[in-house]
């Protein structure tokens, strides 16, 4: 299913993004650049990583951290893991993570 809508990033206090279960490393690279751009104007973002097994969401988070660590801002980001688990009656696992930047704490 595809839903299309528009909004201004300025209308959202905490932007949220996801990486779906079947999406690969190219989506994680795209997410990394998007998050770094958004953190230049926002204090934090929330991410949800999906996976088909229990280790997928954590592996995607670790890949994300590795990718952003190559930037000037990457090693100073703060990660707060939220709720994770499995969606009942499915094989879908997930992990919520809040990513914030101390360099933009007043945004």
C-alpha positions as CSV (number, residue, x, y, z in Angstrom):
1,X,0.0,0.0,0.0
2,X,1.2,3.5,-0.8
3,X,0.0,6.6,0.8
4,X,1.1,10.0,-0.5
5,X,0.8,13.2,1.4
6,X,2.8,16.4,2.0
7,X,3.8,18.3,5.1
8,X,6.5,20.7,6.1
9,X,9.3,19.4,8.2
10,X,8.9,22.6,10.3
11,X,5.4,21.3,11.3
12,X,6.8,18.2,13.0
13,X,8.5,18.3,16.4
14,X,10.2,14.9,16.1
15,X,10.5,13.5,12.6
16,X,10.2,9.7,12.3
17,X,11.6,7.5,9.6
18,X,11.7,3.7,9.0
19,X,13.7,1.0,7.3
20,X,11.4,-1.8,6.2
21,X,12.3,-5.4,6.5
22,X,13.1,-6.1,2.9
23,X,15.1,-3.0,2.3
24,X,18.8,-3.4,2.1
25,X,21.9,-1.4,2.9
26,X,21.2,1.2,0.2
27,X,18.2,2.4,2.2
28,X,20.4,2.6,5.4
29,X,22.8,4.9,3.5
30,X,19.9,7.0,2.3
31,X,18.5,7.1,5.8
32,X,21.9,8.2,7.2
33,X,22.2,11.2,4.9
34,X,18.6,12.1,5.6
35,X,19.0,12.0,9.3
36,X,22.1,14.0,9.3
37,X,20.4,16.7,7.2
38,X,17.3,16.8,9.4
39,X,19.5,17.0,12.6
40,X,21.0,20.2,11.2
41,X,17.6,21.8,11.9
42,X,15.9,19.5,14.5
43,X,17.0,18.4,17.9
44,X,16.2,14.7,17.4
45,X,14.7,12.1,15.1
46,X,13.1,8.7,15.8
47,X,13.9,5.7,13.7
48,X,12.2,2.3,13.5
49,X,14.1,-0.6,12.0
50,X,12.1,-3.6,10.8
51,X,13.4,-7.1,10.2
52,X,12.3,-10.6,9.4
53,X,14.3,-12.1,12.3
54,X,15.2,-10.8,15.7
55,X,18.7,-9.8,14.8
56,X,17.8,-7.7,11.7
57,X,16.8,-4.5,13.4
58,X,19.9,-4.4,15.6
59,X,22.1,-5.1,12.6
60,X,20.5,-2.3,10.6
61,X,21.0,0.1,13.6
62,X,24.7,-0.9,13.8
63,X,25.1,-0.4,10.0
64,X,23.5,3.0,10.4
65,X,25.9,3.9,13.3
66,X,28.9,2.8,11.2
67,X,27.8,4.8,8.2
68,X,27.3,8.1,10.1
69,X,30.5,7.6,12.1
70,X,32.4,8.7,9.0
71,X,31.1,12.2,9.4
72,X,32.1,15.1,11.7
73,X,28.8,14.8,13.5
74,X,28.5,11.0,13.5
75,X,30.6,10.2,16.6
76,X,28.8,12.8,18.8
77,X,25.2,11.5,18.1
78,X,23.3,10.2,21.1
79,X,21.3,7.0,20.6
80,X,18.5,6.0,23.0
81,X,16.9,2.7,22.2
82,X,13.2,2.6,22.7
83,X,10.8,-0.3,22.5
84,X,11.5,-3.3,20.3
85,X,10.1,-6.8,19.8
86,X,8.0,-8.8,17.5
87,X,4.6,-7.9,16.1
88,X,2.2,-10.5,17.4
89,X,1.2,-13.3,15.0
90,X,3.9,-12.2,12.5
91,X,7.5,-12.7,11.7
92,X,8.2,-8.9,11.8
93,X,10.7,-7.7,14.4
94,X,11.3,-4.0,15.1
95,X,13.4,-1.6,17.2
96,X,12.7,2.1,17.9
97,X,15.7,4.4,18.4
98,X,15.8,8.1,19.2
99,X,18.9,9.9,17.7
100,X,19.8,13.3,18.9
101,X,22.6,15.7,18.3
102,X,24.2,17.7,21.1
103,X,25.2,20.3,18.5
104,X,21.6,21.3,17.9
105,X,20.2,21.0,21.4
106,X,18.4,24.3,21.2
107,X,16.4,23.5,18.0
